[in-house]
Amino acid sequence: SVRANLNSISSNISSVRANLSSISSNLNSVRPNLNSVRPNLNSVRSNLNSVRSNLSSVRANLSSVRSNLSSVRSNLSSVRANLSSVRSNLNSVRVNLSSISSNLNSVRANLNS
């Protein structure tokens, strides 16, 4: 009975040794993978930082575009107002030219009489 227990313990110890050896082997094959993951993680970090920086630049550019569009709208509004003023002035010129023409006709008539 004691001998059987000792044999069982010995067998269990052998199994534990074999398992530890297998674990050690697995860890040795994982190490190179971990070593190749590190540079990839560093590259991912670098890429994420670049993306953040680019997004910040895009946001700043969008803000600038919005501001410029607002200025363009304001300038277009001023152009419309100026065009309206030009039309009004051209109508006044037309009326004045008509009046001048009428006055010149009166002067001719007076000169001929």
C-alpha positions in Angstrom: 0.0 0.0 0.0 2.8 2.4 0.9 4.8 1.2 -2.0 1.8 1.7 -4.3 1.4 5.2 -3.0 5.1 5.9 -3.5 4.9 4.6 -7.1 1.8 6.8 -7.7 3.6 9.8 -6.3 6.7 9.0 -8.4 4.5 8.7 -11.5 2.8 12.0 -10.6 6.1 13.7 -10.1 7.2 12.4 -13.5 4.0 13.7 -15.1 4.6 17.1 -13.4 8.2 17.2 -14.7 6.9 16.3 -18.2 4.3 19.1 -18.0 6.9 21.6 -16.7 9.1 20.7 -19.6 6.3 21.1 -22.0 5.4 24.5 -20.5 9.1 25.6 -20.7 9.1 24.5 -24.4 5.8 26.4 -25.1 7.2 29.5 -23.3 10.4 29.3 -25.5 8.3 29.3 -28.6 6.1 32.2 -27.4 9.1 34.4 -26.6 10.0 35.0 -30.3 6.4 35.8 -31.0 6.3 38.3 -28.2 9.5 39.8 -29.5 8.0 40.3 -32.9 4.8 41.8 -31.4 6.7 44.6 -29.6 7.8 46.4 -32.8 4.4 45.9 -34.3 2.8 47.5 -31.2 5.3 50.4 -31.4 4.4 50.8 -35.0 0.7 50.8 -34.2 1.3 53.4 -31.4 3.2 55.6 -33.9 0.5 55.2 -36.5 -2.2 56.1 -34.0 -0.2 59.2 -32.9 0.1 60.2 -36.6 -3.7 59.7 -37.1 -4.4 61.9 -34.0 -2.1 64.6 -35.3 -3.7 64.4 -38.8 -7.2 64.6 -37.3 -6.2 67.6 -35.3 -4.9 69.2 -38.5 -8.1 68.3 -40.4 -10.2 69.8 -37.6 -8.2 73.0 -37.8 -8.6 73.1 -41.6 -12.3 72.5 -41.3 -12.6 75.4 -38.9 -10.7 77.6 -41.3 -12.9 76.5 -44.2 -16.0 77.3 -42.2 -14.6 80.7 -41.4 -13.7 81.3 -45.0 -17.2 80.2 -46.2 -18.7 82.7 -43.7 -16.5 85.4 -45.2 -17.5 84.4 -48.8 -21.2 84.5 -47.8 -20.7 88.0 -46.3 -18.8 89.1 -49.4 -21.5 87.8 -51.7 -24.1 89.7 -49.7 -22.1 92.8 -50.2 -21.7 92.1 -53.9 -25.5 91.7 -54.2 -26.1 95.0 -52.4 -23.5 96.7 -54.7 -25.1 95.3 -57.8 -28.5 96.6 -56.6 -27.0 100.0 -56.1 -25.4 99.8 -59.6 -28.8 99.0 -61.1 -30.4 101.9 -59.3 -27.6 104.2 -60.5 -27.9 103.0 -64.1 -31.7 103.7 -64.0 -30.9 107.2 -62.7 -28.4 107.6 -65.6 -31.1 106.5 -68.0 -33.6 109.0 -66.6 -31.0 111.8 -66.7 -29.9 110.9 -70.3 -33.6 111.0 -71.3 -33.9 114.4 -69.6 -30.8 115.7 -71.3 -32.0 114.5 -74.6 -35.3 116.3 -74.0 -33.5 119.5 -73.0 -31.3 119.3 -76.1 -34.4 119.0 -78.2 -35.9 122.0 -76.6 -32.6 124.0 -77.1 -32.6 123.0 -80.8 -36.3 124.0 -81.1 -35.5 127.4 -79.5 -32.4 127.9 -81.7 -34.5 127.2 -84.8 -37.2 129.6 -83.9 
